[in-house]
Amino acid sequence: MYCKVDISDPAQITAAVAKTCAAYGGIDFLSHNAGFSGPTLPVVDNDPATWAKVVEVNLTGTFYLAHAIVPVMQKKGFGRIINMASLAGKEGTPNASAYSAAKAGVIGFTKSLSKELALTDIRVNCIAPAAVKTAILDQMTPEFVQVMIDKSPMKRLGTIEETARLVMWLSSEDCTFNTGAVFDLSGGRATY
């Protein structure tokens, strides 16, 4: 089964959750990768409507998903939530202020929600990757992508497969004592 969802539309999320629960009897884990980087521009050149859309997709959409799915997990008594943040949310990326701010918000949201659910068997963590070879890079100039590659000690982009392996562990029953954590996936770039 497949549900295509606009993460900024709570009605679409609610419908997809209902469809998923009907088909599978619940939801054990949530890992979402919806992202919108917006243009790479200085703050003073950024359009306020575009800023709002970047925050809506990356941060508010993360809230909408949790708002719809956490009750399903609470009813079952088990769940794993993996939010996709970004190294930009930890470091701040010049000319990507909306994206950096939204992803920093995802990190804060993850930590907050994990503490709300700490006494349950629902774990909430996030991954903060550096640049991973995905379609979001198509929203950026090649020069901007190269700057991100050059910052990596490994001098390359991450892969979807590398990210997926971390998501699989975080969504498993083996992930029992990790909650509220930010897992860097940065090719050695992360400095804290």
C-alpha positions in Angstrom: 0.0 0.0 0.0 1.2 3.5 -0.8 -0.1 6.9 0.3 1.1 10.1 -1.3 0.7 12.9 1.3 1.3 16.6 1.3 2.9 16.9 4.7 1.6 20.4 5.2 -2.1 19.2 4.9 -3.4 17.7 8.1 -6.5 16.3 6.3 -4.3 14.3 3.9 -2.2 13.0 6.8 -5.4 11.9 8.8 -6.7 10.1 5.7 -3.4 8.3 5.2 -3.2 7.3 8.8 -6.8 5.9 8.7 -6.0 4.0 5.5 -2.8 2.6 6.9 -4.5 1.5 10.2 -7.3 -0.2 8.2 -4.8 -2.1 6.1 -2.3 -3.0 8.8 -4.1 -2.7 12.2 -1.8 0.2 13.4 1.5 1.9 12.9 4.7 0.7 14.5 7.1 3.3 13.2 7.2 6.6 11.4 10.1 7.9 9.5 9.4 10.7 7.1 11.7 12.5 4.7 9.6 15.3 3.4 11.7 18.3 2.9 11.7 21.6 1.1 14.9 23.6 1.1 13.7 26.8 -0.6 16.2 29.0 -2.4 19.7 29.6 -1.2 19.6 33.3 -0.6 20.6 35.8 2.1 17.9 36.6 4.6 17.3 40.0 3.2 16.6 38.6 -0.2 14.3 35.8 1.0 10.6 36.0 0.2 8.5 35.8 3.5 6.0 33.4 1.8 8.8 31.1 0.8 10.3 31.2 4.3 6.8 30.3 5.7 6.5 27.3 3.2 10.0 26.0 4.2 9.0 26.1 7.9 5.5 24.6 7.1 6.9 21.6 5.3 9.9 20.9 7.4 8.7 21.7 11.0 5.0 22.1 11.0 4.6 19.0 8.9 6.6 17.0 11.4 4.2 18.2 14.1 1.1 17.2 12.0 2.5 13.7 11.5 3.2 13.2 15.2 -0.2 14.7 16.1 -1.9 12.1 14.0 0.2 9.1 14.6 1.2 9.2 18.3 -2.4 8.4 19.5 -2.3 5.3 17.2 1.0 4.2 18.8 -0.2 5.0 22.3 -3.2 2.8 21.7 -0.9 -0.1 20.7 1.6 0.6 23.4 4.6 0.7 21.0 6.1 2.9 18.5 9.2 4.3 17.0 9.4 7.8 15.5 12.4 9.0 13.5 12.3 12.6 12.4 14.6 13.8 9.7 16.5 16.9 10.8 19.7 18.1 9.2 23.2 19.2 10.1 21.9 22.6 9.0 19.7 22.6 12.0 22.8 22.1 14.3 25.3 24.3 12.5 23.2 26.9 10.6 23.9 27.1 6.9 24.5 30.5 5.4 21.9 31.5 2.8 19.6 28.7 4.0 18.2 30.4 7.1 14.7 29.1 6.8 15.8 25.5 6.3 18.3 25.8 9.1 15.8 27.2 11.5 13.1 24.7 10.6 15.5 21.7 11.0 16.7 23.2 14.4 13.0 23.2 15.3 12.7 19.5 14.3 15.6 18.7 16.7 13.8 20.6 19.5 10.5 19.0 18.7 12.1 15.6 18.8 13.6 16.2 22.2 10.4 17.5 23.6 8.1 14.8 22.3 10.6 12.1 23.4 10.4 13.4 27.0 6.6 13.4 26.8 6.6 9.7 25.8 9.6 8.5 27.8 7.6 6.4 30.2 6.0 4.5 27.3 7.5 2.1 24.7 7.4 4.9 22.1 10.9 6.1 21.2 11.4 9.4 19.4 14.8 10.2 17.8 16.0 12.2 14.8 18.8 12.0 12.3 20.8 15.0 11.3 22.4 14.2 8.0 24.8 16.3 6.0 24.0 16.3 2.3 22.5 13.0 1.1 22.1 12.3 -2.6 18.3 12.8 -2.8 15.9 14.9 -4.9 16.1 17.8 -2.4 19.6 18.6 -3.9 17.8 19.4 -7.2 16.3 22.5 -5.3 19.9 23.8 -4.8 22.5 25.2 -7.1 25.3 22.9 -8.0 27.7 25.3 -6.4 25.9 25.2 -3.1 25.9 21.3 -3.2 29.6 21.4 -3.9 30.2 23.6 -0.9 28.5 20.9 1.3 30.6 18.2 -0.3 33.8 20.2 0.3 32.9 20.6 4.0 32.8 16.8 4.5 36.0 15.1 5.6 34.9 12.2 3.4 34.4 14.6 0.4 31.2 12.9 -0.7 27.5 12.9 -0.3 25.8 10.4 1.9 23.6 7.8 0.3 20.0 6.8 0.8 21.1 3.3 1.8 23.3 4.6 4.6 20.4 6.6 5.9 18.0 3.7 5.6 20.2 1.4 7.7 20.2 3.9 10.5 16.4 4.4 10.2 15.9 0.6 10.3 17.8 0.3 13.6 16.0 3.3 15.2 12.7 1.8 14.2 13.4 -1.6 15.6 12.6 -3.2 18.9 16.4 -3.2 19.6 16.2 0.6 20.0 15.1 0.6 23.6 17.2 3.1 25.6 17.7 5.8 22.9 15.1 8.5 22.9 15.5 12.2 22.2 18.8 11.6 20.5 20.2 13.3 17.4 22.1 10.9 15.3 24.6 12.6 13.0 25.1 11.1 9.6 27.7 13.5 8.2 30.8 11.8 6.9 32.7 13.3 9.8 31.5 16.8 9.3 29.5 17.2 12.6 31.5 19.0 15.2 29.2 18.5 18.2 
